[in-house]
Amino acid sequence: METGKLRAVKIISINVVFNLFFLLCLYLDFTQESQKREAFRQAVVNTLERRLFYIPSFKIYGGVTGLYDYGPPGCAVKANVLAFWRQVGTFRFSMLLSFLIAQTLDWDFVFSLMLICFVDGVSCHFVLEENMLEVDCPCVTPEIVLKASGHVDKFTDLMVKDEKTGTCYRADHLLKDFCKDKLEKEPNLSAEKAAELKHVLAVLDNLSMEELSAKIKEYGITAPDTKNTLSDPYPFNLMFQTSIGPSGSSPGYLRPETAQGIFVNFKDLYYYNGNKLPFAAAQIGQAFRNEISPRQGLLRVREFTLAEIEHFVDPEDKAHPKFSEVSKLELFMFPREDQVCGRPARKISIGEAVSQGIVNNETLGYFIGRVFLFLTQLGIDEGRLRFRQHLANEMAHYAADCWDAEIESSYGWIECVGIADRSAYDLHAHADKSGVPLVAYEKFPEPREVEVSPPSVPQFTKLVIAPVKKELGLAFKGNQKMVVEALEAMGEKEAMEMKTTLEAMGEAELYVCTLHKVVTIKNNIVSISKEKKKEHQRVFTPSVIEPSFGIGRIIYCLYEHSFYTRPSKDGDEQLNVFRFPPLVAPIKCAVFPLVQNQQYEEVAKQISKSLTAFGISYKIDITGASIGKRYARTDELGVPFAITVDSTSSVTVRERDSKQQIRVSVDEVASLVKSVTDGVSTWADLLRRYPIHSS
């Protein structure tokens, strides 16, 4: 008969085995998930490189880490993204209306498209929508500019070196990778150790050089490639240094961001804008950062495209006139309190976030909403997009509030857009360094009486201490001069306290150091006041709200969010497809004669001319390959529509993702493609209007 002790031992053994089995299952699930992510990423990257979306720069010489070339489809995607960022892609309603009238007599169709435009709206984005002032500044920047902005002294990452090979690594990346690997790949990690590693990840950005060094030594972190010991961390400035001119006496740098060109031009831009606030300036351009160890393809590179907006606003009024247009938008937000407490991102409306104080002000909230609309209309999955608030240890001391638009990819959550309220820091810094006031003016309807502040001591009000010499002479005789000097030497606080005492008591005491004694001052001996004058305007330094877009990162995430595979018609292979929205697709449509036939080829050329006239990018394929193979080639490039010429009077138009086809007259097809690629109509609209073609 089994004893109680033996039963207990068996139960414990079963529990141990069960727990180990559970941990093993979790580990296997994670491993499989990790392998799936890696396989997916490799499929995306292989397709992108094979179809020449982008490739490593200087490939025939072995390439250079962190530098990439965009091929023809990559250039087209990038151009379309930037065109949409600037304005409305290439859409002009008046132009579209004119060619619709020219191409069709169906006025119901014309009016339905007009209704779509005016009711649903074709979204404009930043430069056109906000009437922004676009500038284009040099990439080479004098040292003094970047000294004022803080980049020369503070734009650094902490670096460590392999002590034997000299290979350099970013210290925080090594610590981050170590912690993540431990948490993800070691199922037997104790709860205490797991909590410690999670805490390190949470405070990683706030670790000092000494703390980072201590952690690397504590965990025994070595060089990833050789396992050699590492040097102590030391700061490395990420800017590329150069000299301006042949003498080498004028140091400069390749700009690490485009924003400084806007800040130094504030005075002229403000004048150009009629001396009115708020206004925004925008710039698209190349930026350069000499990354210590670039990785993750387009996500961390040494030369990249930024699109930045500097929205200048009165620091006392950060309301936005169009805030109501985005206030009802619901999106995933990740406030700092939720991050600290371990809660996930949650859906919240922008109006709610601002009213609850989660987002600092309306203008910041407005741009968060505009960024959300921009990214989702490009094709970013809104379920894999979140707005994360900077933790206190991430924020610059001068910033009022900062949020990052983060997009989930196979690499994890990637920061693609930063939206920050930078207060007046940048304009103050450049005004102090250059000696040129970078200020704005608010004109008062009526002049206001204000207390004067001397320019040299702006924090003190200018005092007027007026001794009455006759009364002083009678009271102090030969000591009059020393008493006057003591009165005039009083600071603001002491003088205002004496003024209050004189008004209440009629007299006050004053220590005269040159007499080494306290004297009594009566209210008829001195007059104390603050000088006032009438002002017609208020002078102030504007605050800046800055949305900053990493275009390469957005495009890479778009590639991943758009990529999928599907079986071929015969089911013998998996075909790659990019589901780009027509807005950003590198080529809008393809033109195929069904078979090699002189008449069909002439019709194809006629359609091509019409597409060119409407500014539609297209690819014509008159090879003898099967129509299925030609569809597959264009699907892999993300081409949304294919026109197949199978008669001289009408053609079929195929939609990439559904593979549905409609039949359209030859004369009408170009205007139809124009309307749907510009977002004026949808494929569903066309299905209602045109007969479906069955192949």
C-alpha positions, 0 to 999 in steps of 0.5 A, a space after each residue: 500500500 502506497 504511503 502518504 509521503 510516496 504519494 506526495 513525492 509522486 505528485 511533486 514529480 508530476 508537477 515538476 515534469 508538467 512545468 518543465 513540459 509547459 516551459 519547453 512548449 513555450 520555448 518551442 513556440 517562441 523558437 517557431 515564431 522566431 523562425 517564421 519571422 526570420 523566414 518572412 523577413 528573408 522572403 521580403 528582402 530577397 524579393 526586394 533585392 531581386 526586383 531591384 527595390 533596393 540593393 547594397 551600395 557599391 555592391 561590386 566592391 563588396 558594399 559598405 555597411 549602412 549604405 543602400 541604393 534605391 532601384 527603379 521601383 524603390 525610387 518610384 515608391 519613395 517618390 510617391 510617398 514624398 509626393 503624398 507627404 507634400 500634398 495630394 500625390 499628383 491629384 488635381 480635381 479640376 484636371 481629373 474632371 476635365 478629362 472625365 468629361 472628355 472621355 465619357 458621356 455618362 454624366 451620372 459617373 462624373 457626378 458620382 466621382 465629384 460627390 466622392 471628392 467633396 463628401 469623402 474627400 481626397 486626403 491632402 497631407 502636410 505641405 499643401 494641407 497646412 499651407 507650409 513653407 517648404 525650404 531646401 537647405 544645404 547638407 553641409 553645415 558650419 560647425 557654429 550652427 551645430 555647436 549652438 544646437 548641441 550636436 557637436 557636444 552631445 550628439 553621441 552614442 557610447 561605443 565599445 571596441 573588441 580589444 583584439 580586432 578593433 571592431 566597434 559596437 554600440 554599447 547599449 545595443 550589446 546590452 539590449 541584445 543580451 537581455 532580450 536573448 536571455 528573456 526569449 531563449 532561456 525558459 528556466 530563467 528565474 522570476 527575479 532574474 527576468 525582472 532584473 533584465 526587464 528593468 535594465 531594458 526599461 532604463 537602458 536609455 537612461 544609463 550613464 557611461 559608468 552604469 553601462 560599463 558596469 552592466 557589460 562587465 557584470 553580465 560578461 558580455 563579449 564581442 559578438 563575432 569573436 567573443 573577445 573582451 571589450 573596452 570600456 564604453 566611450 562617447 563617439 560623435 555620430 556626425 560626419 566631419 568635413 571642412 568648408 573651403 580649401 584652407 581647412 580653417 572653417 570646420 563643418 559637418 554633414 547635417 544629422 537632421 534637416 531641422 536646423 536649416 529651418 530654425 536659422 531661417 526663422 526670421 526670414 520665414 516669419 517675415 515671408 509669412 506676413 509676421 503671423 503665427 502660427 505657421 509651419 515650415 517643412 523640408 525634405 532632404 538627406 541626413 547623415 549619421 555615422 552609425 557605429 554598427 548599422 544593421 537591420 537593412 533600411 532601418 538603420 543606415 548612415 545616409 537617409 531621407 528625412 521629412 521634417 516639419 517645424 510648426 511655430 506657435 505661441 507658447 501661451 496658445 497651443 490650440 489648433 483651429 483644425 483639431 476637431 477634424 482629428 479629435 474623434 480618431 481612435 488609435 493605439 496609444 502607449 502613455 508613459 504611465 502604461 509603460 511603467 505599469 506594464 500595461 499594453 497600448 490601448 485604443 483612445 481617441 485623440 480628443 480624449 487624450 488631450 482633454 485628459 492631459 495624456 497629450 500635452 496640447 491640441 497642436 501636438 494632438 492634431 499632428 499625431 492624428 495627421 501622422 496616423 492618417 498619413 501612415 494608414 493611407 500609405 498602407 500601414 496596418 493600423 493594428 500594427 501602429 502605435 503612438 508611444 510617449 517618451 518616458 521621463 528619462 528619454 525626454 530632453 530637459 526642454 521638451 514639453 511632450 514627445 511621442 513616437 509613431 512606432 510600426 511593428 515589423 519582423 524586427 519588432 516595434 520600429 520608431 518611424 515618426 517622432 512628434 515632439 513639442 520642443 518648446 522654444 529651445 532651438 530658437 533660444 539657442 540660435 538667438 543666443 549664439 548668433 546675437 540675432 533675435 528670433 522672436 515673434 510679435 503679438 500686436 495688442 488691440 489697445 496699448 497696455 501699461 507694463 513694467 519695464 525690465 532692463 534688457 541686461 537683467 530680464 528677470 528683474 523689474 526696473 526699480 525707480 528709487 528717487 531720494 528727496 534730497 531736501 528732506 535727506 539733507 535736513 534729516 542726515 546732514 553730512 551723512 546724506 550722500 552715504 544714505 542715498 548710496 545705500 538707498 540706490 543699492 537696494 535690490 528689488 526685494 529689499 526695496 519693495 519691502 521698504 515701500 510696503 513698510 513705508 506705506 503701512 508705518 510711515 517709516 522704515 529702517 535701513 542699514 547703511 554699511 558705510 556708517 556701520 549703523 541702522 538709520 530710520 527712513 521716513 516716507 517723505 525722504 524717498 519715493 520707490 516705484 516700478 517704472 511703467 510704459 505703454 506697449 503696443 505689442 508683446 515680444 516672445 520666442 515661439 514654441 516648436 511642434 516638430 513631426 519628423 519622418 524617417 522615410 526609409 523606415 516607413 517605406 521598409 515597414 510598408 514593404 513588410 505590411 504589403 507583402 504576402 504569398 499565394 499559390 499559383 493557378 496550378 498550385 505548384 508554387 507560391 507567388 510573391 505579391 506586394 499589396 501596395 495601395 495605388 497611391 504608392 505603387 511604383 507602377 500603376 498599371 501594366 498593359 498586355 496584348 493577350 497574344 502576339 498579334 499586330 492589331 493587339 500590339 497597336 491597341 496596346 501602344 495606343 493605350 500606352 500613349 493615353 496613359 502617358 498623357 494622363 501621367 500614369 506610370 505603366 509597364 508594357 509587356 509584349 513578350 510571348 510569355 503566358 498571361 499568367 506569368 506576366 500577371 505574376 511578374 507585375 504582382 511581385 512589383 505591386 502593380 495594382 492593375 493590368 490591362 489585357 488587350 484581347 480585342 480592338 474595341 474593348 479590354 479587360 482590367 484586372 485588380 491585383 489582389 482579388 484577381 477580378 476583371 472588368 471589361 472596359 472600352 479602349 477609349 475609356 480605360 485610361 481615364 478609368 485607371 486615372 480615377 482609381 489610382 488617384 483615389 477618386 473612385 474605388 475598385 468596388 465603384 468600378 465593379 458596380 459600373 462595368 461588367 465583370 469579365 470571366 476568364 
